[in-house]
Amino acid sequence: MKRPEINITPSERAGRVAIGGAGAIAGLVLLASASGALAIVLLALFVLAGLDLVLTGALGHCPLYHKLGHMSPSLRRPA
């Protein structure tokens, strides 16, 4: 299996991992004290969004950027 192309800058990768990790941890803490069904569903989605940020930051590949054809100017190779 081929590894996806890196399309996220190193600073964005670090930011995604930091913010995603903080969001996932905060969501888990809040999820432990949630009581309503809607709150539990929304917090679970919040945790999953944080984990998605951590994963895309760790891999350096954002599927949405790839689909939209976005590439940071600093990562573009000269033609």
Steps between C-alpha positions, in 0.01 A plus 500: 500500500639838399517777761291807408677814382581758769288808435517673840786724614696399811360789705142409403572137585621597849198723549260227394655249739503747792148636451355161411658336803377775731151477351488122531614510863256779588220311328577183694505690829167664423359173369565336836264746668236529226150379579271584207491294183551802275798617707657154479458485122641850448796438730574170328507685168731760656739226613494342153572837337798545731630155415458578130717810542764296684501234227520743207771695680703188572469372143549840339224428252159666499249317276289815462801703384578220254145492367493879458846503342643725773874497553691747715732718288796397716439132414461544126781369286630728227381393156 
